[in-house]
Amino acid sequence: MYVQVDEDQRLVCAVDNPDYAGEGWVEVPVPVDTVGGLLSDWKLRDDKLVFDPQPPQIEASETDGLHGLLPVLVQNAAGRLDDQQLLQVAGSLPVWQVGQAYRQEDAVRYSTGVYRAVEDHVSEPAACPTLAGNDMWIRVGRPHADGLWDWLAPVSQETAYPLGARIYYQGAIYQSLTETNMWTPSHYGWEKVESE
C-alpha cells in the first residue's frame, strides 16, 4: 500500500495501486493485526502503519488485513480521488446501505455503478442512488455515446448484473445471459454483441 502523510505523520490518503502513488508517497506494509478506524487515526511510524490512539482491537488474519483496511482507507480518500482513480478502486468501496450516514464526497457501489454523495445525508429506502430525481448521489464516470457503461467487477449480489444487461468490456459490447451475473464477460454468462 502507498500512503501520504501530513506533518504529524497522520495518513491523509492511501492507495494500493503504485500507478497512483506519486512523489512523496511512502510504500508501507498493510497491518494484519488490526482493521478499521478513520484514515486520520492511522499514523506512520518507522515505515509502518499504526493506530494512534489505539481503538478497540479487531482480529484479522493475514489474508483479510488488506481486505478489511482498504475499504476504510478508500472511503476516507474518496473525496481526493478523481473519477478514474475511484473506478480503479471500485472493488474496495462499500455497498450502499439504508440508514447509513454519508458525507459529501463519500463513494459507494450500488447496482452496477459507483456513486459519490453530493451532500451529507442519512440514506433512506426511497432514495437509492439510481432513483430518478434523487439529487443526493451522482454516478462516477461517463457512459459511452450509446449510453452503455464499462463493466465493473461485482462485489456482491447487490452489484451483480441482471439478465439482459449490456456493458462494454475490453472495447466490445456484451450482454448478460444470467440473473445476478458476477462473472467476467470473457469467461462465462455473457454473450458478445455484434455492433448495431
NUFI-64497 format. One record per residue: y, x, z of N, C-alpha, C, O in turn; residue in three letters. Coordinates in steps of 0.05 Angstrom, whole numbers, plus 5000, padded with zeros to 4 digits. Layout:
<sites>
YXZYXZYXZYXZALA...
</sites>
This chain:
<sites>
497750175000500050005000502550185000502450405011MET504650084987507150234986509350075000509549834996TYR510950205017512950065033515650195031515850435025VAL517650035036520450135040521150065069520349865080GLN522550255081523450205109526450245112527750375095VAL527450125133530350155138530750405156528950555160ASP533250435165533850675181532350685208532050905219GLU531350455218529750445242526750465236525150435254ASP526150525211523350545202521850275203519350275202GLN523350055203522149795201521749715172523449785155ARG519549585166518949505138520949305128521749115142LEU521849345103523549155090522249045065523048845054VAL520249185055518849105030516249255029516049485037CYS514149115017511549245013510249134988510448894982ALA508849304974507349224950504749384950504449594962VAL502749264936500149414934499849544906497949684902ASP501649494888501549594861503449834859505849804863ASN502450074853504150314851506250294829508350434830PRO505850114809507850084788510549974799512550014787ASP510449834822512849714833514049884855516249824865TYR512750104861513750284881515550494868514550654852ALA518050504875519850694863520550924882519150974901GLY522751044876523751264892524251164920525450954924GLU523451324940523951244967521751074980521751025004GLY519750994964517550844975515551034987515251264978TRP514150945007512151115021509450985019509050745023VAL507451145011504651045009503451065037503551275050GLU502350845047501150835073498450695072498050525055VAL496550775090494050625092494650355105496350325122PRO493150155097493349885110491849885136489549965137VAL493249805158491849795183489649585182490049365172PRO487249655192485049465190484349335217482649165219VAL485749425238485049315265486949085273486448965294ASP489049035258490948825265492048695239492648835220THR492348435239493648295217495648105227495548015250VAL497648035210499647835217502347955224502748195220GLY504047785234506747865242508747845220507947795196GLY511247865227513347865207513548145196512748345208LEU514648165172515048425159516548615177515848845180LEU518648505190520348675207518948755233519948925248SER516648635240515048715263513548975259512549095277ASP513349055233511849295227513749535225515949515214TRP512749755235514350005235512650235224510250235227LYS514050415211512750655200512950875221515050965228LEU510550975230510451195249508351385240506051305235ARG509051635236507151845228505651755202503151795200ASP507151635183505951545158503851335161502051315144ASP503951175183502150955187503750705195505850735208LYS502750475188503950225197502950145224500550155230LEU504850085242504149995269505949755276508149735267VAL504849585293506449365304508349475325507549645340PHE510749375325512649455346514649225350516349185333ASP514549065371512649085393509848965385509548835365PRO507849025402505148935396504948635400505448535422GLN504248485379503648195382500848165392499348355396PRO499947915398497147875405495347985383495947955359PRO493248125391491448255371489648045358488547865372GLN489248075332487347905317485348095305486048285292ILE482748035310480648205299480548185269480847975257GLU480048405256479648415227477748645220477848855233ALA476148605200474348815191475748995171477948915162SER474649215164475849395144476249255118478249305104GLU474449075110474648945084476748735083477748675061THR477448605105479548405103482248485115484048325118ASP482548745122485048845132487348795112489348685119GLY486948885088488948855067489248555060491448455056LEU486948425058487048135051488647975072490047795064HIS488348045097489747895118492747975120494347805126GLY493348225117496148325120497748275095500148205097LEU496548305072498148295047499548025043501848025035LEU498247795047499747545044502247525061504347415053PRO502047625086504447625103506647805092508947725091VAL505848035083507848225072509048115046511448135042LEU507348005029508347895003510147665008512347644996VAL509447475026511147245032513847335042515947225035GLN513847535060516447635071518047785050520547805053ASN516847895030518248045009518947864985520347964967ALA517947624985518247454961521147434951521647434927ALA523047414969525847394961526947644947528947634933GLY525547874951526448124939525048184913525748374899ARG522948024906521448074882522547904859523147674863LEU522648024835523447864812521047704803518847734814ASP521447524784519347344776516847494767514547414774ASP517147694750514847844740513247974763510847964763GLN514648094782513348214805511848004821509648054830GLN513147774825511947564841509347464827507347404841LEU509447434801507047354787504747554789502447484789LEU505447814791503448024794502048004821499648094823GLN503347904841502147884868501347594875500947534898VAL501247424854500747134858498147084874498046894890ALA496147244870493647204885493847254915492047174930GLY496047374923496447424952498247224965498847244989SER499347034949501146834961499646614975497346544967LEU500846494995499446275008499646024991501445994974PRO497745844995497645594980499545394995499545395020VAL501145244980502945044992501544855010499344775004TRP502744795034501544615053503544415063505944475065GLN502544175069504243965081504844045110503144155124VAL507343995119508144045146508944325152509344405175GLY509044495132509744775135512744815132513944695115GLN513844975149516745045147516945275127515745485129ALA518645225106519045425086522045505086523845345091TYR522445765081525145875080525945905050524245925033ARG528545895045529545945018528346205008528246405023GLN527346204984526046434970523146474977521846654966GLU522046324997519146345002517746274976518746124960ASP515346384972513746334948511046234956509846324976ALA509946054940507345934945505845894919507045894897VAL503245864921501545774899501245474902500745384924ARG501545324881500945034881499944964854501045034833TYR497744814853496444734828495944994813494645174823SER496945014788496445254772498845424770499045584751THR500845404788503245564785504145694811502945654832GLY506245854808507545984831510345864833511745824813VAL511145794857513745654862515345804883514145914902TYR517945794880519845904900521345674913522045474900ARG521745694939523345494954526245534947527245754948ALA527645314941530445324934532145324959534345434959VAL531145194980532645185005530645165028528245105024GLU531545215053529845185076529144885079530744715075ASP526544835085525644565089522844565101521444765102HIS522044335111519244285120517944115099519043905092VAL515644205089514344055067513243785076512343755099SER513443595058512543325063510443255041510543365019GLU508643065047506542995028507742895001506542934980PRO509942755003511142634978513042834964514442744946ALA513043084972514843274960513443534952514443754958ALA511143514939509743754930511343884907512943744894CYS510944134903512544284883512544174855514544204841PRO510444034846510343944818511443654815511543554793THR512143524837513143254835515743234820517643384826LEU515843054801518343024785520642954804520342784822ALA522843084799525243034816525343184842527343174856GLY523243344848523243504872525043744867524243924852ASN527243764881529143984877528844194899530644364902ASP526644184914526244384935524844634925524844844938MET523544614901521944834890522644874861523444684847TRP522345124852522745184824520345364816519545544830ILE519245294793516845454783517745724774519845754761ARG516145924781516746204774515746264746513546184739VAL517346404730516546474704517546274683518946084690GLY516646314659517446134637514946074620513346244616ARG514845824611512545754593513045874565515345954559PRO511045884549511345964521512845744506513245534518HIS513645794482515145604466513745334464515045124461ALA511145334464509545084462509244934489507844734490ASP510445044510510244924536507845004553507644924576GLY506145164542503745264557504545514574506245674566LEU503145534597503645764615501445964612499245904602TRP501946214621499946414623498046354645498746234665ASP495446424642493446384662494046544687494746784685TRP493646424710493746554736491046524749489946304749LEU490046734761487446714774487646514798489246554816ALA485946304798485946124820485046264846483346434845PRO486246174868485546294894484046094912483046164933VAL483845844903482445634918482045394899482945404876SER480545194908480144964892482844814886483144684866GLN484744844905487344714901488944844878490644714867GLU488345094871489745234850488045264825488845404806THR485645134824483845154801484944974779486544794783ALA484045034754484944884731483244634727480844644730TYR484444404720482944164715481644164687482444324670PRO479843984682478543954656480743894636482443724640LEU480644034613482543994592485144154594486744154575GLY485544294616487944464619488044674597486044784589ALA490444714586490744924566492645134576494745084589ARG491945384571493445614581493345844560491845834541ILE495046044564494946284549493446494565493946524589TYR491646634552490246854565489847074544488647034523TYR490947304550490847544532491747464503490447544484GLN493847314502495147244476493847014461494946944440GLY491746894471490446674458490546424476490946444500ALA490346184463490345934478487445864485485645884468ILE486945794510484345704519484645424532486745354543TYR482445274530482345004542480044994562477845084556GLN480544884586478444874607476344664599476944444591SER473844744602471544564596470344444622468444294620LEU471444524645470244424670472444334689474744414686THR471644174708473444094730473744334750471844494751GLU475844344764476344564784475444834773473744964786THR476444904750475645154737477045394749479445424748ASN475345564762476345804774475446054759475846284769MET474346024736473346244720475446374704477446254697TRP475046634697476846774678476146664651473846644644THR478246604634477646484608475746644590474346524574PRO475646904593473847064576470947054585469247164572SER470446934608467646944619466146684617463946674608HIS467346464626465846214628467745984632469946014644TYR466945744622468445494629470945444612472345254618GLY471445614592473745584575472945604546470945724539TRP474445474529474045494500476645594487478745484492GLU476345794470478645894455479445684435477845584420LYS482045614434483045404417484445544393486045724396VAL483745454369485045564345487945464345488545254355GLU489645624333492545554331492745284316491345224297SER494645124326495044854315497244864294497844654282GLU
</sites>
